[in-house]
Amino acid sequence: MLTVGLDVGGTSVRAGVVDEHGTVLRLERTETPAEEQRLDDAVVNIVSDLVGEYEVAAVGLAVAGFVSEDRASVRFAPHLAWRHAPVAERISRRLGLPVVLEHDVNAAALAEHRFGAARGAGVAVLVAVGTGIGAALLIDGLLFRGSFGVAPELGHLVVVPEGRRCPCGKSGCWERYTSGTALASRARELLAERPETDSTLRVFAADPARLTGERVAEAARKGDEIALAALAEFAHWLGSGLALVSDVYDPEVIVLGGGVAASAELFLDRARDRHAEATTGAGFRPAARIRVAELGGVAGIVGAAQLAREHVEQTS
């Protein structure tokens, strides 16, 4: 059975034909329109191109936003035009195929569980570290979505009471200390706090758009003192937050995904050490394995396609 998975993001819509082994047979991409009708059209058109070449049984959409508990509607997606939109029914009617929706991090987690770093784990958590933190939880291979389809929102766990202000309205949220945005912000603070320290990052300090987490990681690879200090703090808070995750969920595997995971060699060992010492009962219980995601940028596509496949299997 072949299915199509789509990763619908604020910049691009990517679609792939995926087989039962999680292999992407063909990948297509188009820009994400800003208007709702044109967004529907873009999804239909890119899938139609693939269906014209492959015999496809169903379609899965991974969306960066809140999806209803029945996975039929997009409630809200900050970078997309859909608002309380019955997307699954609309797209299904036009394509003549079953369509299911899922949050993009949930879809990536499912892909990692079926085909990647969390393969076969009884309880697995995916923590996607990028601009912020996204998360997903699988229990016995099933996604846990909460009562209203939005769980688990781990990025806004408070790790530092009365800490850094977060756009969500709270202070001290985990993603304000562990994200690409947080890494760049801390590097900028360190540059101001240590004016005597030589750093290749100083040329970017005056322009927040240019001092990015990627640039900090690049500088750290070259031994930059400011970048290394920022990454050491990042690793500490990553490990501290993962210890909270272990305390609450007691997972067998924690998978790190997202853009920041590409630089895992710079911080992962230190984060693992912090996780091991900060978890409640450390030394007297098995520790979760912390692994880097294996499927990379196609995880959402593979996961959405797998959800579509499982939907067909369950309803046939």
DANOR-V435350 format. One record per residue. RES is the residue in one letter. PHI is phi in whole degrees, -180 to 180 (* if undefined). PSI is psi in whole degrees, 0 to 359 (none if undefined). Layout:
res=RES phi=PHI psi=PSI
res=RES phi=PHI psi=PSI
This chain:
res=M phi=* psi=127
res=L phi=-104 psi=141
res=T phi=-134 psi=164
res=V phi=-109 psi=132
res=G phi=-113 psi=140
res=L phi=-124 psi=140
res=D phi=-110 psi=106
res=V phi=-100 psi=103
res=G phi=-114 psi=177
res=G phi=-68 psi=337
res=T phi=-102 psi=318
res=S phi=-142 psi=156
res=V phi=-109 psi=118
res=R phi=-114 psi=136
res=A phi=-132 psi=142
res=G phi=-141 psi=146
res=V phi=-87 psi=126
res=V phi=-126 psi=136
res=D phi=-93 psi=183
res=E phi=-71 psi=350
res=H phi=-96 psi=4
res=G phi=81 psi=14
res=T phi=-87 psi=129
res=V phi=-85 psi=115
res=L phi=-84 psi=328
res=R phi=-154 psi=142
res=L phi=-128 psi=134
res=E phi=-129 psi=157
res=R phi=-144 psi=144
res=T phi=-145 psi=161
res=E phi=-72 psi=152
res=T phi=-86 psi=116
res=P phi=-69 psi=157
res=A phi=-89 psi=344
res=E phi=-102 psi=149
res=E phi=-62 psi=311
res=Q phi=-63 psi=319
res=R phi=-69 psi=331
res=L phi=-68 psi=315
res=D phi=-55 psi=313
res=D phi=-61 psi=318
res=A phi=-62 psi=318
res=V phi=-64 psi=313
res=V phi=-62 psi=317
res=N phi=-67 psi=317
res=I phi=-70 psi=324
res=V phi=-69 psi=320
res=S phi=-60 psi=322
res=D phi=-61 psi=320
res=L phi=-74 psi=320
res=V phi=-65 psi=332
res=G phi=-67 psi=339
res=E phi=-107 psi=333
res=Y phi=-125 psi=151
res=E phi=-85 psi=109
res=V phi=-113 psi=138
res=A phi=-95 psi=333
res=A phi=-167 psi=170
res=V phi=-132 psi=137
res=G phi=-121 psi=136
res=L phi=-115 psi=121
res=A phi=-98 psi=122
res=V phi=-122 psi=136
res=A phi=-83 psi=78
res=G phi=178 psi=186
res=F phi=-85 psi=125
res=V phi=-111 psi=141
res=S phi=-63 psi=158
res=E phi=-63 psi=336
res=D phi=-90 psi=3
res=R phi=58 psi=35
res=A phi=-109 psi=334
res=S phi=-130 psi=151
res=V phi=-96 psi=115
res=R phi=-74 psi=312
res=F phi=-161 psi=133
res=A phi=-137 psi=114
res=P phi=-59 psi=333
res=H phi=-111 psi=13
res=L phi=-126 psi=163
res=A phi=-83 psi=350
res=W phi=-74 psi=128
res=R phi=-137 psi=117
res=H phi=47 psi=48
res=A phi=-105 psi=125
res=P phi=-76 psi=66
res=V phi=-63 psi=316
res=A phi=-59 psi=314
res=E phi=-67 psi=318
res=R phi=-65 psi=314
res=I phi=-70 psi=320
res=S phi=-60 psi=316
res=R phi=-61 psi=320
res=R phi=-77 psi=328
res=L phi=-91 psi=337
res=G phi=72 psi=30
res=L phi=-135 psi=152
res=P phi=-63 psi=141
res=V phi=-133 psi=132
res=V phi=-125 psi=151
res=L phi=-111 psi=155
res=E phi=-158 psi=151
res=H phi=-61 psi=141
res=D phi=-63 psi=324
res=V phi=-71 psi=323
res=N phi=-59 psi=316
res=A phi=-63 psi=317
res=A phi=-64 psi=321
res=A phi=-64 psi=318
res=L phi=-62 psi=318
res=A phi=-62 psi=317
res=E phi=-66 psi=328
res=H phi=-73 psi=320
res=R phi=-78 psi=322
res=F phi=-131 psi=356
res=G phi=-129 psi=226
res=A phi=-69 psi=340
res=A phi=-109 psi=21
res=R phi=-53 psi=120
res=G phi=80 psi=0
res=A phi=-68 psi=141
res=G phi=-68 psi=312
res=V phi=-127 psi=122
res=A phi=-135 psi=142
res=V phi=-123 psi=133
res=L phi=-105 psi=128
res=V phi=-116 psi=110
res=A phi=-97 psi=112
res=V phi=-105 psi=113
res=G phi=-142 psi=235
res=T phi=-58 psi=321
res=G phi=-132 psi=211
res=I phi=-126 psi=126
res=G phi=-111 psi=158
res=A phi=-150 psi=157
res=A phi=-147 psi=152
res=L phi=-129 psi=130
res=L phi=-119 psi=133
res=I phi=-122 psi=118
res=D phi=52 psi=40
res=G phi=82 psi=358
res=L phi=-107 psi=136
res=L phi=-70 psi=134
res=F phi=-97 psi=117
res=R phi=-109 psi=354
res=G phi=82 psi=182
res=S phi=-69 psi=329
res=F phi=-122 psi=15
res=G phi=85 psi=12
res=V phi=-117 psi=2
res=A phi=-83 psi=156
res=P phi=-97 psi=135
res=E phi=-97 psi=71
res=L phi=-74 psi=334
res=G phi=-61 psi=341
res=H phi=-112 psi=20
res=L phi=-65 psi=137
res=V phi=-84 psi=116
res=V phi=-103 psi=341
res=V phi=-132 psi=97
res=P phi=-54 psi=133
res=E phi=59 psi=31
res=G phi=-84 psi=210
res=R phi=-61 psi=139
res=R phi=-66 psi=143
res=C phi=-118 psi=145
res=P phi=-58 psi=342
res=C phi=-72 psi=346
res=G phi=108 psi=346
res=K phi=-95 psi=179
res=S phi=-127 psi=143
res=G phi=82 psi=18
res=C phi=-64 psi=149
res=W phi=-55 psi=317
res=E phi=-71 psi=349
res=R phi=-79 psi=353
res=Y phi=-121 psi=341
res=T phi=-135 psi=89
res=S phi=-172 psi=168
res=G phi=-61 psi=322
res=T phi=-64 psi=316
res=A phi=-65 psi=322
res=L phi=-62 psi=315
res=A phi=-66 psi=319
res=S phi=-63 psi=317
res=R phi=-68 psi=323
res=A phi=-62 psi=320
res=R phi=-64 psi=319
res=E phi=-64 psi=318
res=L phi=-66 psi=324
res=L phi=-61 psi=321
res=A phi=-73 psi=323
res=E phi=-74 psi=335
res=R phi=-125 psi=66
res=P phi=-63 psi=340
res=E phi=-84 psi=348
res=T phi=-83 psi=126
res=D phi=-72 psi=135
res=S phi=-155 psi=137
res=T phi=-69 psi=347
res=L phi=-79 psi=347
res=R phi=-62 psi=330
res=V phi=-65 psi=339
res=F phi=-100 psi=354
res=A phi=-61 psi=327
res=A phi=-79 psi=349
res=D phi=-125 psi=100
res=P phi=-55 psi=329
res=A phi=-69 psi=336
res=R phi=-95 psi=335
res=L phi=-88 psi=91
res=T phi=-107 psi=167
res=G phi=-60 psi=323
res=E phi=-62 psi=320
res=R phi=-69 psi=324
res=V phi=-63 psi=316
res=A phi=-63 psi=319
res=E phi=-62 psi=318
res=A phi=-66 psi=322
res=A phi=-62 psi=322
res=R phi=-62 psi=335
res=K phi=-96 psi=7
res=G phi=86 psi=15
res=D phi=-63 psi=127
res=E phi=-64 psi=316
res=I phi=-65 psi=315
res=A phi=-63 psi=319
res=L phi=-66 psi=322
res=A phi=-66 psi=318
res=A phi=-64 psi=320
res=L phi=-70 psi=328
res=A phi=-64 psi=318
res=E phi=-68 psi=320
res=F phi=-56 psi=313
res=A phi=-63 psi=320
res=H phi=-60 psi=311
res=W phi=-73 psi=328
res=L phi=-61 psi=311
res=G phi=-63 psi=322
res=S phi=-64 psi=317
res=G phi=-67 psi=321
res=L phi=-65 psi=330
res=A phi=-65 psi=321
res=L phi=-63 psi=319
res=V phi=-60 psi=317
res=S phi=-66 psi=322
res=D phi=-62 psi=321
res=V phi=-83 psi=316
res=Y phi=-106 psi=341
res=D phi=49 psi=55
res=P phi=-77 psi=155
res=E phi=-76 psi=321
res=V phi=-136 psi=138
res=I phi=-116 psi=123
res=V phi=-105 psi=129
res=L phi=-97 psi=121
res=G phi=-125 psi=196
res=G phi=85 psi=171
res=G phi=-61 psi=324
res=V phi=-67 psi=335
res=A phi=-62 psi=340
res=A phi=-64 psi=340
res=S phi=-107 psi=24
res=A phi=-58 psi=330
res=E phi=-63 psi=343
res=L phi=-85 psi=341
res=F phi=-140 psi=348
res=L phi=-67 psi=319
res=D phi=-61 psi=316
res=R phi=-66 psi=321
res=A phi=-66 psi=321
res=R phi=-62 psi=318
res=D phi=-63 psi=317
res=R phi=-65 psi=317
res=H phi=-58 psi=315
res=A phi=-64 psi=323
res=E phi=-85 psi=337
res=A phi=-95 psi=346
res=T phi=-69 psi=136
res=T phi=-59 psi=132
res=G phi=80 psi=19
res=A phi=-53 psi=134
res=G phi=92 psi=346
res=F phi=-122 psi=12
res=R phi=-149 psi=155
res=P phi=-65 psi=141
res=A phi=-95 psi=144
res=A phi=-61 psi=142
res=R phi=-77 psi=131
res=I phi=-108 psi=115
res=R phi=-126 psi=156
res=V phi=-88 psi=140
res=A phi=-56 psi=144
res=E phi=-100 psi=337
res=L phi=-92 psi=351
res=G phi=60 psi=221
res=G phi=-71 psi=348
res=V phi=-98 psi=5
res=A phi=-58 psi=316
res=G phi=-63 psi=321
res=I phi=-65 psi=312
res=V phi=-63 psi=318
res=G phi=-66 psi=317
res=A phi=-64 psi=319
res=A phi=-64 psi=322
res=Q phi=-67 psi=320
res=L phi=-61 psi=319
res=A phi=-63 psi=319
res=R phi=-63 psi=313
res=E phi=-65 psi=326
res=H phi=-62 psi=315
res=V phi=-64 psi=317
res=E phi=-64 psi=323
res=Q phi=-76 psi=334
res=T phi=-103 psi=354
res=S phi=-88 psi=none
